[in-house]
Amino acid sequence: MRKFSDLNIIQGNQNFSGEKIKLYNLLNREIIITDYRIVQSKYKDANAERLDIELEIDNNKRLTWTGSTRLIDTIKQIAKEDLPILTTIVKDGESYRFS
């Protein structure tokens, strides 16, 4: 029987590390965004996007995700070269925003 390592399969790189945390547990707390990616959401229609955020809070690496269109549109304006950035996510009515 062959080993997986013998198959020479290249696996996709999982860039993000850290324990998962719900977005609502991050509200009104300073975080450092170290990386992000925007992927297609599996929960909404075919055109919906999901934002995955790698961050640091209280000196711990964490991961969170959201389908918030406002956060997605905002973070698209941030070049990866400008990371890391210090920010706070706040609830603004029925949506979220960076401050």
KOLBA-476406 format. One record per atom (N, C-alpha, C): residue in three letters; residue number from 1; x, y, z. Coordinates in pm, 1 decimal. Layout:
+------+-----+----------+----------+----------+
! rest !  nr !       xx !       yy !       zz !
+------+-----+----------+----------+----------+
!  ALA ! NUM !        X !        Y !        Z !
...
+------+-----+----------+----------+----------+
! end
This chain:
+------+-----+----------+----------+----------+
! rest !  nr !       xx !       yy !       zz !
+------+-----+----------+----------+----------+
!  MET !   1 !     84.5 !   -117.3 !      0.0 !
!  MET !   1 !      0.0 !      0.0 !      0.0 !
!  MET !   1 !     89.7 !    124.5 !      0.0 !
!  ARG !   2 !     53.9 !    219.6 !    -85.8 !
!  ARG !   2 !    133.3 !    342.6 !    -93.8 !
!  ARG !   2 !     95.9 !    438.0 !     19.3 !
!  LYS !   3 !    191.7 !    521.9 !     54.7 !
!  LYS !   3 !    168.9 !    627.6 !    151.4 !
!  LYS !   3 !    123.1 !    752.0 !     78.1 !
!  PHE !   4 !     51.6 !    836.4 !    148.1 !
!  PHE !   4 !      7.8 !    962.6 !     89.7 !
!  PHE !   4 !    128.9 !   1041.1 !     39.7 !
!  SER !   5 !    235.5 !   1044.9 !    116.1 !
!  SER !   5 !    355.0 !   1121.3 !     78.3 !
!  SER !   5 !    417.8 !   1071.2 !    -51.4 !
!  ASP !   6 !    391.7 !    946.9 !    -90.2 !
!  ASP !   6 !    444.6 !    892.2 !   -214.5 !
!  ASP !   6 !    369.8 !    942.5 !   -338.1 !
!  LEU !   7 !    254.4 !   1002.7 !   -318.7 !
!  LEU !   7 !    172.5 !   1045.6 !   -431.2 !
!  LEU !   7 !    214.8 !   1180.5 !   -489.0 !
!  ASN !   8 !    304.4 !   1251.0 !   -421.4 !
!  ASN !   8 !    353.3 !   1381.9 !   -466.7 !
!  ASN !   8 !    241.3 !   1480.8 !   -493.4 !
!  ILE !   9 !    141.1 !   1480.6 !   -407.5 !
!  ILE !   9 !     29.6 !   1573.5 !   -419.9 !
!  ILE !   9 !     65.6 !   1703.1 !   -349.3 !
!  ILE !  10 !     43.7 !   1814.6 !   -418.7 !
!  ILE !  10 !     70.0 !   1945.2 !   -359.8 !
!  ILE !  10 !    -59.1 !   1994.7 !   -297.4 !
!  GLN !  11 !    -54.4 !   2016.4 !   -168.1 !
!  GLN !  11 !   -172.5 !   2063.7 !    -96.5 !
!  GLN !  11 !   -173.2 !   2215.4 !    -94.1 !
!  GLY !  12 !   -292.6 !   2272.3 !    -98.2 !
!  GLY !  12 !   -305.7 !   2417.0 !    -88.2 !
!  GLY !  12 !   -250.7 !   2466.3 !     44.2 !
!  ASN !  13 !   -193.4 !   2584.3 !     42.4 !
!  ASN !  13 !   -132.3 !   2639.8 !    161.7 !
!  ASN !  13 !   -239.5 !   2702.2 !    250.6 !
!  GLN !  14 !   -248.8 !   2658.8 !    372.7 !
!  GLN !  14 !   -340.0 !   2717.5 !    470.2 !
!  GLN !  14 !   -263.3 !   2826.4 !    543.1 !
!  ASN !  15 !   -277.8 !   2948.5 !    495.5 !
!  ASN !  15 !   -201.7 !   3061.0 !    548.4 !
!  ASN !  15 !   -243.4 !   3099.1 !    689.4 !
!  PHE !  16 !   -369.1 !   3080.9 !    721.7 !
!  PHE !  16 !   -420.8 !   3133.4 !    845.9 !
!  PHE !  16 !   -398.6 !   3036.2 !    960.3 !
!  SER !  17 !   -368.4 !   3093.2 !   1075.0 !
!  SER !  17 !   -352.1 !   3011.2 !   1193.6 !
!  SER !  17 !   -419.8 !   3082.1 !   1309.9 !
!  GLY !  18 !   -454.3 !   3007.0 !   1409.6 !
!  GLY !  18 !   -517.7 !   3064.0 !   1527.6 !
!  GLY !  18 !   -651.3 !   2998.0 !   1555.4 !
!  GLU !  19 !   -697.5 !   3017.6 !   1675.7 !
!  GLU !  19 !   -824.7 !   2961.2 !   1719.4 !
!  GLU !  19 !   -939.9 !   3047.3 !   1667.1 !
!  LYS !  20 !  -1049.8 !   2984.0 !   1631.7 !
!  LYS !  20 !  -1165.8 !   3056.1 !   1580.2 !
!  LYS !  20 !  -1232.6 !   3135.9 !   1692.1 !
!  ILE !  21 !  -1285.5 !   3252.9 !   1653.4 !
!  ILE !  21 !  -1358.1 !   3337.1 !   1747.6 !
!  ILE !  21 !  -1474.8 !   3400.4 !   1673.4 !
!  LYS !  22 !  -1589.1 !   3406.8 !   1736.5 !
!  LYS !  22 !  -1707.1 !   3467.7 !   1675.2 !
!  LYS !  22 !  -1687.5 !   3619.1 !   1665.9 !
!  LEU !  23 !  -1739.8 !   3677.2 !   1558.3 !
!  LEU !  23 !  -1725.6 !   3820.4 !   1535.8 !
!  LEU !  23 !  -1782.8 !   3901.0 !   1651.3 !
!  TYR !  24 !  -1895.8 !   3859.4 !   1706.4 !
!  TYR !  24 !  -1957.0 !   3936.8 !   1814.4 !
!  TYR !  24 !  -1871.0 !   3939.7 !   1940.9 !
!  ASN !  25 !  -1777.1 !   3846.0 !   1954.9 !
!  ASN !  25 !  -1684.1 !   3848.5 !   2067.9 !
!  ASN !  25 !  -1569.9 !   3948.2 !   2046.4 !
!  LEU !  26 !  -1560.4 !   4003.2 !   1926.3 !
!  LEU !  26 !  -1455.9 !   4100.6 !   1893.7 !
!  LEU !  26 !  -1505.7 !   4244.6 !   1896.5 !
!  LEU !  27 !  -1636.3 !   4262.1 !   1902.6 !
!  LEU !  27 !  -1692.9 !   4396.1 !   1892.8 !
!  LEU !  27 !  -1637.9 !   4489.5 !   1999.7 !
!  ASN !  28 !  -1604.5 !   4611.8 !   1955.8 !
!  ASN !  28 !  -1557.9 !   4719.6 !   2043.5 !
!  ASN !  28 !  -1426.3 !   4687.6 !   2114.5 !
!  ARG !  29 !  -1347.5 !   4596.7 !   2057.9 !
!  ARG !  29 !  -1215.5 !   4561.6 !   2113.6 !
!  ARG !  29 !  -1111.1 !   4586.2 !   2006.4 !
!  GLU !  30 !   -996.2 !   4639.9 !   2046.7 !
!  GLU !  30 !   -889.2 !   4661.7 !   1950.0 !
!  GLU !  30 !   -833.3 !   4528.3 !   1903.8 !
!  ILE !  31 !   -819.5 !   4516.3 !   1772.3 !
!  ILE !  31 !   -761.5 !   4396.8 !   1712.9 !
!  ILE !  31 !   -656.8 !   4440.2 !   1611.6 !
!  ILE !  32 !   -567.8 !   4349.8 !   1580.9 !
!  ILE !  32 !   -468.7 !   4371.4 !   1475.8 !
!  ILE !  32 !   -500.9 !   4274.1 !   1364.0 !
!  ILE !  33 !   -539.2 !   4327.3 !   1248.8 !
!  ILE !  33 !   -565.4 !   4241.6 !   1133.2 !
!  ILE !  33 !   -432.2 !   4211.2 !   1066.8 !
!  THR !  34 !   -396.1 !   4083.6 !   1061.1 !
!  THR !  34 !   -268.4 !   4043.2 !   1003.7 !
!  THR !  34 !   -281.8 !   3990.2 !    861.4 !
!  ASP !  35 !   -402.3 !   3941.6 !    826.7 !
!  ASP !  35 !   -425.8 !   3892.4 !    690.7 !
!  ASP !  35 !   -575.5 !   3876.0 !    670.9 !
!  TYR !  36 !   -616.0 !   3868.0 !    546.6 !
!  TYR !  36 !   -756.2 !   3842.6 !    515.0 !
!  TYR !  36 !   -765.8 !   3777.7 !    378.8 !
!  ARG !  37 !   -879.0 !   3716.7 !    353.8 !
!  ARG !  37 !   -909.9 !   3664.5 !    221.0 !
!  ARG !  37 !  -1059.6 !   3673.6 !    201.6 !
!  ILE !  38 !  -1099.2 !   3689.2 !     77.6 !
!  ILE !  38 !  -1240.4 !   3695.4 !     42.4 !
!  ILE !  38 !  -1268.5 !   3577.0 !    -48.5 !
!  VAL !  39 !  -1364.5 !   3495.2 !     -7.4 !
!  VAL !  39 !  -1399.5 !   3373.8 !    -81.0 !
!  VAL !  39 !  -1550.6 !   3372.5 !   -103.3 !
!  GLN !  40 !  -1595.0 !   3282.4 !   -185.5 !
!  GLN !  40 !  -1738.3 !   3268.6 !   -209.7 !
!  GLN !  40 !  -1803.6 !   3203.6 !    -87.9 !
!  SER !  41 !  -1913.0 !   3262.3 !    -44.1 !
!  SER !  41 !  -1986.9 !   3208.2 !     69.6 !
!  SER !  41 !  -2063.0 !   3083.5 !     27.4 !
!  LYS !  42 !  -2072.5 !   2988.3 !    117.5 !
!  LYS !  42 !  -2148.5 !   2867.7 !     86.6 !
!  LYS !  42 !  -2290.8 !   2874.6 !    141.2 !
!  TYR !  43 !  -2325.6 !   2983.2 !    209.2 !
!  TYR !  43 !  -2456.1 !   2993.0 !    272.2 !
!  TYR !  43 !  -2556.0 !   3081.6 !    199.8 !
!  LYS !  44 !  -2510.7 !   3167.3 !    110.8 !
!  LYS !  44 !  -2602.5 !   3258.7 !     43.6 !
!  LYS !  44 !  -2605.6 !   3227.7 !   -104.7 !
!  ASP !  45 !  -2658.5 !   3321.2 !   -182.5 !
!  ASP !  45 !  -2666.3 !   3298.5 !   -326.9 !
!  ASP !  45 !  -2526.8 !   3288.2 !   -388.2 !
!  ALA !  46 !  -2521.8 !   3252.8 !   -514.2 !
!  ALA !  46 !  -2394.7 !   3223.4 !   -581.6 !
!  ALA !  46 !  -2299.9 !   3342.8 !   -587.1 !
!  ASN !  47 !  -2351.5 !   3464.8 !   -573.5 !
!  ASN !  47 !  -2265.3 !   3582.8 !   -581.8 !
!  ASN !  47 !  -2220.1 !   3634.5 !   -446.1 !
!  ALA !  48 !  -2262.8 !   3573.2 !   -337.6 !
!  ALA !  48 !  -2229.2 !   3620.7 !   -203.9 !
!  ALA !  48 !  -2084.5 !   3587.4 !   -169.7 !
!  GLU !  49 !  -2023.0 !   3676.3 !    -91.8 !
!  GLU !  49 !  -1884.3 !   3658.5 !    -51.4 !
!  GLU !  49 !  -1875.9 !   3643.2 !     99.9 !
!  ARG !  50 !  -1765.4 !   3583.8 !    144.5 !
!  ARG !  50 !  -1735.2 !   3570.3 !    286.3 !
!  ARG !  50 !  -1595.8 !   3627.0 !    309.6 !
!  LEU !  51 !  -1581.2 !   3700.5 !    416.7 !
!  LEU !  51 !  -1452.6 !   3757.5 !    455.4 !
!  LEU !  51 !  -1394.8 !   3674.4 !    568.4 !
!  ASP !  52 !  -1275.3 !   3618.8 !    547.5 !
!  ASP !  52 !  -1201.4 !   3548.2 !    652.3 !
!  ASP !  52 !  -1091.5 !   3642.0 !    700.5 !
!  ILE !  53 !  -1081.5 !   3660.6 !    830.5 !
!  ILE !  53 !   -983.5 !   3752.7 !    887.8 !
!  ILE !  53 !   -893.3 !   3677.8 !    984.2 !
!  GLU !  54 !   -762.8 !   3691.9 !    962.8 !
!  GLU !  54 !   -664.4 !   3644.5 !   1060.4 !
!  GLU !  54 !   -626.9 !   3766.3 !   1143.3 !
!  LEU !  55 !   -630.5 !   3750.7 !   1275.0 !
!  LEU !  55 !   -609.1 !   3867.5 !   1360.2 !
!  LEU !  55 !   -536.8 !   3828.9 !   1487.8 !
!  GLU !  56 !   -494.6 !   3932.9 !   1557.6 !
!  GLU !  56 !   -437.5 !   3915.3 !   1690.9 !
!  GLU !  56 !   -519.6 !   3997.6 !   1787.6 !
!  ILE !  57 !   -551.8 !   3937.6 !   1900.4 !
!  ILE !  57 !   -621.7 !   4006.5 !   2008.1 !
!  ILE !  57 !   -566.5 !   3953.0 !   2138.6 !
!  ASP !  58 !   -532.3 !   4043.4 !   2228.2 !
!  ASP !  58 !   -473.4 !   4005.0 !   2357.1 !
!  ASP !  58 !   -352.2 !   3914.1 !   2337.7 !
!  ASN !  59 !   -269.8 !   3945.4 !   2237.5 !
!  ASN !  59 !   -147.3 !   3870.2 !   2205.9 !
!  ASN !  59 !   -174.3 !   3725.7 !   2164.6 !
!  ASN !  60 !   -294.7 !   3695.7 !   2116.7 !
!  ASN !  60 !   -329.5 !   3562.5 !   2067.9 !
!  ASN !  60 !   -373.8 !   3571.0 !   1923.0 !
!  LYS !  61 !   -327.1 !   3476.9 !   1840.4 !
!  LYS !  61 !   -372.9 !   3468.9 !   1701.9 !
!  LYS !  61 !   -510.6 !   3406.1 !   1700.0 !
!  ARG !  62 !   -601.2 !   3469.2 !   1624.2 !
!  ARG !  62 !   -736.6 !   3419.6 !   1613.9 !
!  ARG !  62 !   -784.9 !   3430.2 !   1470.2 !
!  LEU !  63 !   -895.4 !   3364.4 !   1439.0 !
!  LEU !  63 !   -958.7 !   3368.0 !   1307.0 !
!  LEU !  63 !  -1105.3 !   3401.6 !   1324.4 !
!  THR !  64 !  -1158.5 !   3482.1 !   1234.8 !
!  THR !  64 !  -1301.6 !   3506.9 !   1233.1 !
!  THR !  64 !  -1346.9 !   3520.8 !   1089.4 !
!  TRP !  65 !  -1475.1 !   3516.8 !   1068.1 !
!  TRP !  65 !  -1529.2 !   3526.6 !    933.2 !
!  TRP !  65 !  -1663.4 !   3597.0 !    940.5 !
!  THR !  66 !  -1702.5 !   3658.0 !    829.6 !
!  THR !  66 !  -1829.2 !   3729.2 !    823.0 !
!  THR !  66 !  -1874.5 !   3742.4 !    678.1 !
!  GLY !  67 !  -2003.4 !   3755.4 !    661.0 !
!  GLY !  67 !  -2060.3 !   3783.1 !    529.8 !
!  GLY !  67 !  -2099.0 !   3929.8 !    517.5 !
!  SER !  68 !  -2056.4 !   4012.1 !    612.4 !
!  SER !  68 !  -2092.2 !   4153.3 !    613.2 !
!  SER !  68 !  -2040.9 !   4223.5 !    487.4 !
!  THR !  69 !  -2135.7 !   4267.2 !    404.8 !
!  THR !  69 !  -2099.7 !   4334.8 !    280.3 !
!  THR !  69 !  -2021.1 !   4462.1 !    308.5 !
!  ARG !  70 !  -2058.2 !   4532.7 !    414.2 !
!  ARG !  70 !  -1989.2 !   4657.5 !    448.0 !
!  ARG !  70 !  -1843.1 !   4631.8 !    485.0 !
!  LEU !  71 !  -1817.0 !   4530.7 !    566.2 !
!  LEU !  71 !  -1678.5 !   4498.9 !    602.2 !
!  LEU !  71 !  -1600.6 !   4449.5 !    480.5 !
!  ILE !  72 !  -1665.1 !   4369.8 !    396.5 !
!  ILE !  72 !  -1598.8 !   4317.9 !    277.0 !
!  ILE !  72 !  -1561.3 !   4432.8 !    183.6 !
!  ASP !  73 !  -1655.9 !   4522.4 !    157.8 !
!  ASP !  73 !  -1628.4 !   4635.6 !     69.1 !
!  ASP !  73 !  -1518.4 !   4725.4 !    124.1 !
!  THR !  74 !  -1516.4 !   4741.4 !    256.3 !
!  THR !  74 !  -1413.9 !   4825.7 !    319.1 !
!  THR !  74 !  -1276.4 !   4760.9 !    311.0 !
!  ILE !  75 !  -1267.5 !   4633.3 !    343.7 !
!  ILE !  75 !  -1136.0 !   4569.1 !    348.7 !
!  ILE !  75 !  -1076.5 !   4550.7 !    209.2 !
!  LYS !  76 !  -1160.4 !   4548.6 !    106.9 !
!  LYS !  76 !  -1108.9 !   4541.0 !    -30.5 !
!  LYS !  76 !  -1024.1 !   4663.3 !    -65.7 !
!  GLN !  77 !  -1042.4 !   4770.7 !      8.9 !
!  GLN !  77 !   -967.0 !   4893.2 !    -15.8 !
!  GLN !  77 !   -831.2 !   4892.8 !     54.4 !
!  ILE !  78 !   -804.2 !   4790.9 !    133.6 !
!  ILE !  78 !   -678.5 !   4780.7 !    207.1 !
!  ILE !  78 !   -585.8 !   4685.2 !    133.1 !
!  ALA !  79 !   -472.6 !   4735.5 !     90.6 !
!  ALA !  79 !   -373.7 !   4652.0 !     21.8 !
!  ALA !  79 !   -308.5 !   4557.8 !    122.6 !
!  LYS !  80 !   -280.7 !   4437.6 !     79.3 !
!  LYS !  80 !   -214.4 !   4339.6 !    166.9 !
!  LYS !  80 !    -80.2 !   4392.9 !    218.5 !
!  GLU !  81 !    -15.4 !   4478.1 !    138.4 !
!  GLU !  81 !    113.1 !   4534.2 !    179.3 !
!  GLU !  81 !     98.9 !   4628.4 !    298.7 !
!  ASP !  82 !    -22.8 !   4678.6 !    323.0 !
!  ASP !  82 !    -46.2 !   4770.9 !    433.9 !
!  ASP !  82 !    -74.1 !   4699.1 !    565.6 !
!  LEU !  83 !    -83.1 !   4568.3 !    562.2 !
!  LEU !  83 !   -107.1 !   4491.2 !    683.3 !
!  LEU !  83 !     21.5 !   4470.0 !    759.2 !
!  PRO !  84 !     18.0 !   4457.8 !    888.8 !
!  PRO !  84 !    -96.7 !   4454.5 !    978.2 !
!  PRO !  84 !   -148.9 !   4595.8 !   1008.6 !
!  ILE !  85 !   -277.6 !   4600.7 !   1046.9 !
!  ILE !  85 !   -339.4 !   4727.0 !   1087.1 !
!  ILE !  85 !   -414.7 !   4707.4 !   1218.3 !
!  LEU !  86 !   -418.3 !   4814.3 !   1296.1 !
!  LEU !  86 !   -490.6 !   4815.2 !   1422.1 !
!  LEU !  86 !   -628.7 !   4875.0 !   1397.2 !
!  THR !  87 !   -734.3 !   4807.5 !   1442.3 !
!  THR !  87 !   -870.3 !   4857.1 !   1420.4 !
!  THR !  87 !   -963.3 !   4802.8 !   1527.5 !
!  THR !  88 !  -1085.2 !   4848.0 !   1522.0 !
!  THR !  88 !  -1192.5 !   4798.9 !   1607.4 !
!  THR !  88 !  -1312.7 !   4774.1 !   1518.0 !
!  ILE !  89 !  -1382.8 !   4665.8 !   1540.4 !
!  ILE !  89 !  -1507.0 !   4639.4 !   1468.1 !
!  ILE !  89 !  -1621.4 !   4680.0 !   1559.6 !
!  VAL !  90 !  -1708.9 !   4766.6 !   1507.2 !
!  VAL !  90 !  -1822.1 !   4813.8 !   1586.0 !
!  VAL !  90 !  -1952.0 !   4783.5 !   1512.9 !
!  LYS !  91 !  -2057.1 !   4765.6 !   1590.3 !
!  LYS !  91 !  -2189.7 !   4745.3 !   1532.5 !
!  LYS !  91 !  -2247.4 !   4883.3 !   1504.9 !
!  ASP !  92 !  -2295.8 !   4902.3 !   1382.7 !
!  ASP !  92 !  -2351.0 !   5030.1 !   1339.1 !
!  ASP !  92 !  -2489.8 !   5002.8 !   1283.6 !
!  GLY !  93 !  -2590.7 !   5014.4 !   1368.2 !
!  GLY !  93 !  -2725.6 !   4977.1 !   1327.5 !
!  GLY !  93 !  -2734.0 !   4826.5 !   1311.7 !
!  GLU !  94 !  -2770.6 !   4782.8 !   1191.9 !
!  GLU !  94 !  -2781.0 !   4640.0 !   1164.0 !
!  GLU !  94 !  -2656.4 !   4584.6 !   1095.2 !
!  SER !  95 !  -2551.8 !   4667.4 !   1079.6 !
!  SER !  95 !  -2430.3 !   4620.5 !   1012.0 !
!  SER !  95 !  -2308.1 !   4647.1 !   1100.6 !
!  TYR !  96 !  -2193.3 !   4609.5 !   1049.5 !
!  TYR !  96 !  -2067.3 !   4629.2 !   1120.1 !
!  TYR !  96 !  -1979.2 !   4723.1 !   1038.5 !
!  ARG !  97 !  -1885.4 !   4788.7 !   1107.1 !
!  ARG !  97 !  -1788.4 !   4872.1 !   1037.9 !
!  ARG !  97 !  -1657.8 !   4872.4 !   1115.5 !
!  PHE !  98 !  -1549.6 !   4903.6 !   1043.4 !
!  PHE !  98 !  -1418.8 !   4920.8 !   1107.0 !
!  PHE !  98 !  -1410.6 !   5064.5 !   1158.0 !
!  SER !  99 !  -1342.9 !   5085.4 !   1269.7 !
!  SER !  99 !  -1322.1 !   5221.4 !   1316.5 !
!  SER !  99 !  -1178.0 !   5239.7 !   1360.5 !
+------+-----+----------+----------+----------+
! end
